[in-house]
Amino acid sequence: MKKLILFFLLISFYANGQVVRTEPAFPSQFDDITVYFDAKLGDGGLEGFTGDVYAHTGVITNQSSGPTDWKNVQGEWGVAFPKTKMTPEGNDIYSIAYNIETFYGISDDVTVESLSFVFRSTDGSVTGRDEGGKDIYAPVYPPETGLLLTVVSPNSNGNIYFPNDSVAIEFVLNDSAWVTVTDNETLVFGDSTMTDQFYIHEPAIGLHKLVYTASNADDTIEIKRNFIVLEEEASLVDLPFEAPLGFSYPTDSTYLFQLYAPGKEYVFLLTPDNNFDANLSYQLNKSVDEATFWILLNKSEFVEGQTMYQYLVDGSIRIPDPYSTVVLDPNHDGGVPADVMAELPDYPEGQTEGIVTAFDYEKDAFEWTNTDDYEQPEQTNLVIYEMLMRDFLDDRNFKSLIDTLDYFEKLGVNAIELMPITEFEANQSWGYNVSFHMALDKYYGSRKQFKEFVNAAHERGISVILDVVYNHVFSQSPLAQLYWDPTNFRPSADNPWLNVIPKHPFNVGYDVNHESLATKTWVKQTLGYWMEEFHIDGFRFDLTKGFTQLNSGENADLMAQYDPGRINILKDYADYVWSVNEDAYVILEHFAYNEEELELANYGMMLWGNMNHEFIEAALENKSDLEWLDYTVRGWDSPHAVGYMESHDEERLMVRLLDRGFSLERALERIETASSIFYMVPGPKMLWEFGELGFDYSINWCTNGTIGDCRLDPKPVVWEYLEEEDRAELNDVVSDLIHLKTNYPTFSTSDFTFNDANQYLKTIHFNHDAMDALVMANFRDREQDFIPKFQYTGVWYEYFTGDSLIVENVEDRVELLSGEYRIYTSERITPPNGFSTSVSESDVISGITVFPNPIRVGQRLYFTNGKKVDNVEVYDHLGRLVRVEHGKSGMIVNEGFLPGIYFLKVYTDQGIECGSFVVK
């Protein structure tokens, strides 16, 4: 019987220069074997290491969930484990011998498919892995098998050689057979053997196609390999026109691919057409700058539905495009919605590995409907809703987010800030582990769906702000993989974007060097893409205090000090953003000393103003200092502090209140009190998702219901809170406050005074030609009597109740109950959610008659409704109870009644009636 077999799996095991080889070469799970590890190969992490080396090893079996699911692991990480200690053989080669079944403890019902390895120092701080930091695998074969052939060299397709090189040809079989090897159909070897090695000397320039054929009486096996011979010195050729890095459409019939890779020698474009192997027809030109590689291809060389690629750099580095706008991830795309994946090419299984860049066969043309009418809200009026898509909607997609725009419009927010939606590692994440800064993460939907969301938001006057991460990248990023030090598992010293060692104490991942021209180009191109392609209105830049080459080590105080280099970097980025859209928002999470923040704010940027701790103290009825919410206290020229009580990074106010023993009702009331000051101090504001409903799951809430180190865990989606009366009331209050802030110029005036000296009582005075206002709030745990100092005498109107107040003396005292807040305006305003009252509307009966009205001291006042009156309460304009009458429908207004407005509550057997009268 004759078999023609292409050993793709076998090829992958031997494709990296035999990092691990075994004796015998084709072991079964019942064999005694010796495993040899060559520390010079793979990622070279243990090359030259002089200490003890241990194997961390397991098996892939028929019970593994996938090709990386280790079973029966041997060796405890970071421990000197004698069973897995390697024997040094010299020349960075180590060995270990054992019986597979016995060593791993394999039971009779298990079939071993491969052995898995990572080699390490005793404490695990130094490791030896496959290229790219991957695990190392060696195949295990069934005990009764036919003829097997593996090619040891060349170790993969597309290896690069030069005319003076000698190309090693090596193969191994499990049994003697007749073997031939041809090079471009010319026979270069023929013999009966089990193994051999020979060389092709001074190979000709061009593509060499090798065919290995082994035959015996039962089987015939054929394996194909190829290698490429290049000229020693290639010509340098510039692209004849300017174009952005990455993929682009120069014309309707051509595609352009550009990669910036200084110090690299040659680059190949890997595509389905060349089976993701190096091919001379797909070699990129090298520009005169010896850093930029490019190739211009006809559209006809790609098939619709097969538009994807990788780069092969210097023969061993296989990466997706750093400027990818869409990627295919074989490890995590299973969690992406099916309708999103249906629009993309299928991953090229069996042709390549790792992440692949995809692109559209035709350039997308989206019809925007709001480009002429849409105006971004002014910075000072911004009310930003910060959200993590994953925890805001059950189905976490842009289509459903469009359906929530009615809610946002009613709430009154005019900007939505999305936590990172650029392609990040895995799927379940806050998104700050970004891999591809120009690619939309498919987990939340497609590019078209996102455009539809932005378009729909703009139609309602709502801006869309992206949270972007340029302080760092992680190892999955092509910016890291293209220049990588595998020994130390960090960027190499020649990396044009990344620092080898972080420059500041708050870094995570790998620190970006923002003084590098390569970095500046990358940041600006990616920012421009989001504004031009998706009409994004601005950016919140994560951890901008880290945009520095000043090495502060572990000294956080030094990092926060005035840094001219960092300021110049941020001004440069802001200038670029404004060159694309002069109204774009540039928001920094900075937290440096005020001298630096002042300069950035006065330049036009906005900066996060964290008031979480201060508002927690205020809501807890403790002494509090909220004045840093006021930009004038900071010495800033403009209201560019984006104040917030909560953010994704801070504990929720409700959690603190409930932990302190507040009832749910009382806690929600204290959030109302805090909101009355928070929203009304002039300047942009931000609220965290569901804060307007009193979200009360801790930031550290775990999915099992406990509180622990679970900050990044998914949190409950709580739309059912809208059905709870007290939470719905908080929502209405927040909505009413936002309405005031965003619709009346009074509350964005620079002529205001925020008085926080009392530490419990807070007032804000606003003076404006259109309307004056006074906000007051009592944060103390008891009533407080104080002088709010109205700006002038006359009639004022309380915003939430609609009640009028005649102020006859600006020194009049006001009594506020614990947690009470009021907003007085010189013009009557109706809140969007209607007037509130201290009495439940269901208890109020209309029809009371009060006369005479107005009335003079000494006259009798009548209040009648044709029903039996039980009690009557009279309140003055400051809310103080001044008179109680029992069982009467009238009373004498005596000399105790000073001129002004008074309010009645008339209790009957059918409910409560309210009214008012004026004493002249």
N, C-alpha and C positions, 0 to 999 in steps of 0.2 A: 504494500500500500504506500502511495506517495502522498506526503503532506507538504503544503506550502504555508509556512508560518511566519508572521511578522511579530516579533517579540517586543511590543511597545512597553509592557510592564518591565520586562527584563532590561530593556534599554535604560529605563529610568533609574534602575538600581545601580547601573554601572556608568551612568552618564557624568559622574563627577570625579573621574580619575581615581576610582577605587579608594575612596576615603576609608572604607572598610572592605577587606576581602577575607574570604574564609577558605580553610582547607578542611575537607574537600571543597571544591569550587561550587558544587551543586548539592548541598547537604539536605537530608531529610530530617524530620523532627526526631528521629530515633538515633541519629548519628552522634559520635564524638567529633567535636570540631575545635579548631583553633581560629580565633578571630584576631585579625591584624588591623590595627588602626594607625594610619599614617597622619600624624599631626600637622604635617606640612600642607596637606590638602584640605578640601572643604573651606571653612572660613579661616583656617590657620590659627585658631584661637590659642592652641596649646603648643604651637611651634616654638622651639627653644626653651620650653618650660623645664625647670630642673627639679621640681618637687614630685611627690607621688601623684599618680594619675589613677582615677577610678572610673569604671564604667557605670553609668546609670542606664539600665537596660530592661527591656520587656519584650513582649511578643504581640504581633497582630494576628488574630485568629479568626476562625469562622464565626465567633461570637462577638467580635468587635463591631461597633456601630459604623466604623469607617476606617479608611486607611491610616488614620493617625490616632486611633483609639487603643492605647497601650493596655495590655493585660499582663498579669503576673509579674509586676515590676519588682526588680531586684535592686537592692541598694537604697539606703536612706540618705537623702540629699544633705550635704554638708557634714557628713559623718565618715570617719575612716572605717569603711566596711570591708573587712578582709576578703570576703567572698568575691567581691567585684574589683579587687585591686589588680591593676595591669602590670605586666612585666615589661620593663624597657628592653628593647632589642637593639638600640642604637639608631642614629640617624633619624630621630624623632618618630620611630616606629615602636608601637607597644602591642603586646599580645595577651590573650587570655584563652585558656583551654577548658572545655567542659562538655558534658553530655546535655544536649538541648532539653530533652524530656525531663531529666533529673534536675538540672540546674534551675529551670523555671517552674518545676512542679506541675507539669502538664497532665491533666486527667485524660482518661481513655476516650471521652466523647468530644475532645477538642482537637481541631486541626490547626496547626501552626502554618501561617502563610508567609510571615517574615519576622525577622529580628529587628528591634529598634534600639537605637543608642544615642546617648549624649555622654561625652567624656568630660571629666571635671577634675579640678584640683580638690584637695581634701575638703576645704570649706565651701567649694562650689563657686568661688569668686571668679575663677578662670575656667572657661569651657572650650571644648572642641566640638564643633557642629558641622553640618553640611553648609554649602554656600548659602549666604543670606540668612544664616542663623537657624536653619531648619534642622529638624531631627534627621538622623542617619538611619537608613534601612538596608537590610540585606535579605535577599529572598530565601525562602525554604521551599523545597520541592517535594511532591509526592514520592514515596519510596519506590514505586514502580512507574517509571516514566520512560518515554521514548528518547530519541536523540535530542540533546540540548546544545545550543551554541550561544555564546555571548561574546560580544566584541569589546575588548578591553581598550583598544586604541584604534582610531580616534574615539574619544570617550563620548562624543555627541555629534550631532550634525552642525555644520556651520563653523567648525573650528577654523581659526585663522592662522595661516603660515605665510612665510615670505620665501622668495626664490632660493635663498641660500640655506634654508632649513632642511632638516631630514624628518620626514613624517613617519612616526612609528606605527606599524600595522601589527596588531596583536589580537589573538582570539583564543578562546578556551572551549573545549567540548567535554561532555561527560563520557564519551566513548569514542573509539577510533573511527574515523570516517574519511572519505575523500573530500578535500577542501580545496576550493578555488577562490581566488580574489581577483576581481577585475577593477581597473581604474579607467574610467571613461571607455569601457568595453574592451580595453586592452588587458590581457591576462598578465598578472604580475606575480601570481603564486598558484601552484598546483601540487598537492602531495596528500598522502594518506597519513593522518596524524591526529592527536588529541589537542595539541596546542602548538603555537609557533609565534615568533616575533621576527619581523624584518622591517626594513626601512625603504621608503621612497626618497631618494636623494635629489636635491635641487629640482623640486616639482615646478612644472610650468605655471605661469600666471593664469588664473582663471578658476572656474568651478571644476572640482574633481568629484565624480560620482563613483563610489566604491560599492561593489556587490560581493558579499561573502556568501558562499554556497557550500553547504555540507551535506553529504549523501552517504547513506549506508543501504543495506538490503531492504530496510523498512521505511525509512523516512528521508525526506529532503527538506532542508531548512535554508531559507534565504533571508539575509539581513542587509538592508541598504543603509549606507552612510554617505555623507559628503563632507568635503572640506574645501576651503577657499584659499587660494594663494594670491596675495596682493602685492602691488608694487611697494618698494621700500619707502619711496617718497611720492605721495599722491599730489596732484595739482590742486592748488587752492582756487576756489571759484566762488565769487559772491553771488548771492541772489540778485537778479537784475531789477528788483523793485522792493520797496519796503513792505513788510508784513509782520504781524505779531508772532510771537513764539507759540509753539503748539500747532494745532491743526487749524486750517482756514480754507476758504473758498476763493481763490484769486479770480476765477472766472466760473461761468456756469458749467464748464466741461473739465475743470482741473481741480485737483486737491493739492494743498501744500502742507508739508510736515516739517517743522523746525524744532530742533533741540539745542539748548544751550548746555555745552559740556566742555568747558575749558580743561586742557590737559589730557583729554582723551584723544585716541588716535583714529578710530574709525567707528562708524555707526551704521547698522543695517535696520531697515524697516521690516518688521515681521508681520505678515498678514496671512489670511486664509489662502491667498493665491500661491504663496510660497511655502505653505504648510508650517508657517511660523519658524522657518529655518533661514539662516543667512543665505542670501542670493545676490550675486553681483548686480543684477538688474535693480535691486532695491538698496544698494549702498548709497548713503547720503553723501552729498558734496560737503566738503569742508571749506568754510569761508576764509577769507584772507585774515580775519582776526584770530584764526585757529581755535576758535571757541564755539562757533555756531555751525551746526550741521543742518542741511536742508535737502529735500528732494521734492520735485514737482512731478506729479503723476496724473495721467489722464483718468478721468472718471470711469472710463470703460474698463480699467484694470480692476475694478471692484464690482461685485454683484450686490444688488440691493438685498438687504438682510444679512450681508456678510461684511458690513463696514466696521471693522475693528482692527486694532494693531497694537504692537509693542515695539520697543526699541531694543536692539542687542548692541551693547556698547563694549568695545574692546574684547569681544568674543566670549565674555563670561557674565556680564551684567545685563540682565533681562528685566526691563522696567516698563510700566505704562507711562504715558506722557504726564509730566508734572503739571501741564496745563489742560488736563482732561476736563471735559465738561460732562461726560458720562463714563462710568466704568462698569465693568462686569466683574463680580467678585464670586468665585466659585464656592467660597466658604460661607458666605452670608446672604447671598441673593435669594436663598430659599425663604427668608423672612420678609421679602419684599412683596407687596400686593401683586396678584397675578395680572391685573389689567395694566400695571406699569411695566412689568417684564414682557408682556405681549408686544409692546411697542419696540422692543430692543432685539438685537441679534442674540441667538443662542450662544452660550459660552462654548468655545472651541475645544471641547473635551478630547483628550488624546493627542492634541496638536501642541499644546503648550501648558504652562502652569502659571499660577500667580494671577494678579489682577490685570485685566486687559482694558484698553481704552476703546470706547465705541463712539461713533459719530453718525450723523444723519446723512443718508444718501443725497438728499436734496436739502438745501438750506431752508430752515424753518421760517415761515412767514406768519406771524401772529398779528391779528387785527386788534389793535388797541383802540378803545372807544372814548378815552377821556383825555387825550393829550392836549387838547385846547382849553378845556374848561377847568381842569383840576389845578388847584393851588394848594401848596403845602401849608399847613398851619404855621403860624409864627412860633419861633422858638419859645418865647415866654409863655405862650398859651398851650404848649404841648402837655397832654396827659397821655402818658405812654403805658400801654398794657403789656407787661412782660410775660411771656408764656413759653413753656416747654410743650411742644406739640404732643409729645408722648403722653403727658399727664393731664392734658386739657380736654381731649376728645377720646371717646372709647375706640374709635376706629382711626384716630391719629392721622388723618389725611387732609390734604388741601381742599378737596371737594366738600368735606363736612365743615371745614373752617369757613368756607363761603357761606354756608347755611347759618353760621353763628353771627354774621355781620349785623343782622337785625338786633341781636343782643348788645353788641358793641355800640351800635348807633343809639340805642335807648339809654345805655349807660353813659354815653357822652364822650367816651375816649376818642381821641383823634389820631392816635398812632398805635400800631401794634409792633412790638419788638419780639422777634422770634429768636429764641436761643439757637445756637448754631445748627443750620440745616445744610451746611456744606458737608460733603461726603466724609464721614468719620468712621473709625474702626468699629467693626461689628454693627449691631443695630440698637441694642439697649444701652443708651448713653445719654448724658447731658449734651454731648456733641463737642466738647472741648478737646477731644483727641482727634483732631482733624487730619485727614490724609490727603485730600484733594480739595484745594481751596477754591477751585473754579467749577466744581461739580456739585450739583444738587443731590442731596442724599435721597436715594430712591425709596427709602423706608417710609417717607412721608408723602410720596406721590411723584407724578411725572413733571417734567418741565412745563408742559402745556397747562397742567392743572395749577401749577404755581403761578403762572402768568394770569390765568383766569382769576385766581384769588387776588392778586395785586390789582388787576383791572377792576374787579368788583369793589375792592376796598377804596380805590381812588374815586370811583363813582359816588361813594358816600362821603368823600372828603377825609378819608382815613389814610394816613401815611403808613408805609411799611418800612421798618428798620430791621436790618440784619445784625445779629451779634456775630462778629468775625474774630478769628483767632490767629494772630500773627506773632505772638510771643514765642511759640514753640511748634514743633511737629513731633510725630512719633515715628517709630522705625518702619512703619508701613509706607510712609511717604517716599515718593521717588527722590525728593530732595535729600533724604538721608541715604537711600539705597545706592544712589549713583556715586557717592563718595563716602565709603563706609570703612571703618576700622573694626574688622571682625574679632580681633584679639581682645580689644577692650570694649567691644559692643557699644560703639559710639561713633559719631561722625569723624571722618579722617581729617587730618590737618589741612588738606587741600580743598575741603568743601567750600564752595563759593557762597553758600547761603547760611551755614550753620556753624556755631562755635563748638569747638571740641569740648570745652568745659564751660558750664553755665556761668554767666557774669553776675548773677544775683541770687539771693536766697529763696525766692519764691518760685523758681523755675520748676516746671514739670516737663517731661519729655526731653527734647533736644532744643537748646536755646538758639534762636534765630539772630544772626548778625545783621542789624539794620543799618550799619554803616557801609555794608557791601553794596556796590552798584547792582550786582545780580539780584540781591534781595529787593532793592528799591524797584527794579524793573518788574519783578514778580508780584510784589504787593500792588503796585499801581495797575498792572494789567488785569489782575484778578478783581480788584475793586471796580475798575472801569467796566468789566464784563457784566457784573451784577447790575450796575446802573443802566447800561445801554441795552442789555438783553432782557432784563426783567423789570426795568423802571423802578428800581429800589430807591427809596427817598433818603437813605442815610445809613450810617453804621454806628454800632456800639463796639468799640475796640476793646477787646479783653486784655487786661494786665499790661497797659501801656507803660507803666513804670518800668517794665522789663525791656523796653526798646532802647537799650543802652549798651555801650561797650565799656562803660566804667565798671571795673570789677569791684563790686562791693562784698564779694565772698559770702559770708554768713551774716553780715552786718546790715540788718534791715534799716537801721537809722541812717547809715551812710547812703543806702540805696534811695531813701526818700528825700535826700537833700537836693538842692538846686543843681541841675545837670544841663548845661548849655547844649551839649551834644544831643541829648534826648529831646530837648525842646526843638532844635533844628530839624530833627528827623520827623517829629510830629507835625511841625508847621509845613514841611515839604509834602507829607501825605495829605494834609488838609487842603493845601493849595491845589494838589492834583484833583482831589474829590470835587472841589468847587470849580475847577476848570471844566469838569464834565457837567455839573449841575450846581449853579451858584447858590441855590437854596438848600442844598443837601445838608443833612445833619451829621456833624462829626462829634460823637459822644465818646468820652474816654473813661474807662475804669482805671483811675490813676492813683489817687490816694498818696500823692507826694506832699511835701510841705507847701504851705499856702503861697510862698513866694513864686514857686514854679507854676502852681495851678492858676494864680492870678494872671501870669503872663499868657498862659494858654487860653484862659477864659476871655481875656481882653482881645485876643487874636481872633476870636469868633467860635472857638470850640466850646462844647458843653462837657461838664465833668460830673461823674456820679457823686452824689452827696449822701452818704450813708447816715441816716437818722434812726436806725433800728433800735439801738440801745436807748437813746434818749426818749423815743416814743413809748418804748416798753415801760420805762420808769414813770412816764407821765400817766399812761393808762393804768398802771398799778397803784395810782394815787400817791406816788412818792414825789419828792422834790425833783424837778426836772429842768433842764436848760435846753431849750429848743432853738436858741437864737442862731445857731449855725445854719439853720434852714434859710436864713435871710442873707441873700448875696451881699447886701450892703455891709453887713457885719464882717464879712470876709474881705471887704475892701475892693470888691469887683465893680467894674463899670456897668456891667450888664447882667441880667438874671440868667446866668449860664450854669447854675448848679442844679443838676437833675436830682431833686430831693426824693427820697423814698423811705417809707417805714418798713417795707419788706422787699426782699429780692430773692432770687433763686438761692443766694448764698446765706441768707439770714433766717434765724428762727422766726416762726410766725407769732404775731402778737397774741393771738387767741390762745396758743399753746401756753405761753407764759402766764396769761391771766387765769386760765383754767387750772394750771399747776399750782397757782397761788391760792386756789380755793374759791375764786369767783364763780358764781352761777353762770350758766350759759347766757341768760337774759342780761345779767349785769355786765358780763364781759362784752357782749355785743354793743351795749349802750356805751361802754368806755371806748370802743373802736369808733363809734359815732363822734364822741367828744374829740378824740384824737384827730379824726378826719376833718372836723370843722376848722382846726388850725392848720393842719397839714396842707390841704388843698388851697386854702385862701392866701397863704403867704405867697407873694408874686414869684414867678419863675416856673420852669418846667417841672413836672412831677411824674413819678412812675409808680404804678402799683403792680404787685405780683398776682398771678392768676388766682382767682377765687378769693382774694383778699376782701373784695367788696361783699362777700357772703360769709366772712368770718371763718375762713379755712382753718381747721383746727387739728390737722395731722402734722406731727412734728417733722421737721426737715430730716430727722434721723429715724423716722418710722420705717420699719422693715415690713416686707410683704407677708411675714408670718404674724404680724400684729404687735411685735415687740418693738422696743426702742433700743437701737444699737448703732453700730458703725455702718449705717445703711443710707447715707446721704444721697447716693446716686440711685437708689432703688426706685422703681415706679411707685407713684403715690396715687391714691384713689381719685377718680374723676367724680365730682360731687354736684352735678347739676340738680340733684334732688333737693339741695339746700334751698332752691328757689321756692319750694313748696312749704317751707317753714316760715311762719309769720314773722318772727323776730329777725331772721336772717334777711327776709325780703324787705323788711323795714330798713335795715342797714343798707341794702342795695339801693333803695330809693333815696336815702339820705346822701349816699356817695354820688348818685346820679344828679341830685339837686345841686350839690356842691360843685361838681364838674360843670354843670350848666352855667352856674354863676361865673365860674372862672373863665370859661371859654367864650361866653357870649357878651360879657359886659366889660368895656375897657377899664372901668374902675379898678378891676382886680388884676390888671397888668400895669397899673400906673407906677411910676417911680416915686410918686409923692405918697408914701405910706410910712407908717411907724409900727413896728412890731415890738410890743412891750412884754418882756418875759421876766422882768425883774422879780416878781412875786414868787416865782417858781411853782406856784399852784394855779394862780389866775393868769390867763393869757389874754391879751387884747391886740387887735390890729386895727389901726385907723387908716382909712383910705380917703384921699381928697382928689376929686376929679371934676372937670367941668360938667360932665354928663350926669354924675351921681356920686354922692359920698356914701361911705359905709363904715360900720363899726362891727367887728367880730369880737365876741367875748366867750370864754369857756372856763369853767371851774373844774380843775382836775383833782381837787381835794376830796377826802372821804367824808366831808361834812359841808353844810351850807356855808357860804361866804358872802359877807356884806362888803361892798367896795364901791369906789367911785370910778366908773369906766371913762369919765370925761368925754362925753359927746362933744363933737366939734362945735356945735352951736345949738341954741334953743329952737324949738319948733316941733313939727310932726315928723316922726321917724316910723318906719314900718318893719316889723319883724318878718323876716323872709319866710320862715317855715310855717308860721301860724297865720300870717296876714294881718295880725293885730297892729293897730296904730298906737303910737306912744307920743304924747305931748311932753316935750322936754322944756321945762320952764327955767331950769338952772343947770348949767353944765356940771355943777358939783353935786348933783343929785346922786344919792347912793342907790345901788342895785343889789338885790339879794339873789344869788344863784344857788340853786340846790346842788348837791354833790353830783358831778357829772353833767350838769346842765350847760348848754351852749345856746347862744343866740347870735343871729346876724341881723343888724339893723341897717336899713338903707334909706336914703332920703327920697327915693321914689318907690312906689309899691310895685313889687315884682311877684308874679305868680310862679311858684316852682313847677317844673314839668310833671311832677308826681302829685300835685295838689297840695293844699294846705293841710298841716297836721294840727292836732289838738291834744290837749292832755287828757281828754275824755274820749273813750272809744266811740267812733261814729255810730255804731249800732245802738248806743244808749241815748243818742241825742234826738230830740223831737223838735221839729220846726214849729213856729207859730207864736212865739213869745212876743208880747207887746210891751214896750217900755215907754212911759210918758210921764211928765213932759221930758223932752230930750232935745236940746240941752236943758239943764235945771240949775236953779240957784240955791245957795245955802238957805235953809229954813223952809223950803218947799217939800211937799210929799211926793215921793216917786212911786209910781204904780208899775207893777209887772204882773201881767195876767195872761192866761192862756185857756181859761175856762176849766181848769182842772184844780184839784186840791193841792195846795203847796205844802210840802213838808218842811223843807229848809231852804234858805237862801244864803249863799256865800258871796261876798263882795271883795274883789281884789283890786289893788291899785295898779298903776302902769308898770311898777317894778315887780309885780307878781306876788306882793305881800297881801295876806288875808287881813282885811281891815274891819269887816263887819260880818256878823252872822245873825240871821233872823229865823225864828222858828214859827211855822204855821201861819205866816202872814203873807199877804199879796201886795204889801207896800211898806214904805218906811220913810221917816223924816231924814232928809239930808241935813245933818247938823254941822256945827262949826268944825268938827274934826275932818271934814272933807275939804281938802285943798283943791283949788282949780286944777282940772286935768281930766284924763279919761279913766274910767273904771269899768270893771268887767264883772258880770253876774254869772253864777251857776244856780239855776233854780231846780231843785229836786222835787219831783212829783211821784205819784204812785205808778206813773207810766214811763218814767225815765228822767232824763236830765235835759234842761234847756239852757242855752247860753245866750247872753246878750251883752250890750255895753251901753254906757251913757256918759255924757260929758258934763262936768260941773263947771259953770262959768265963774 
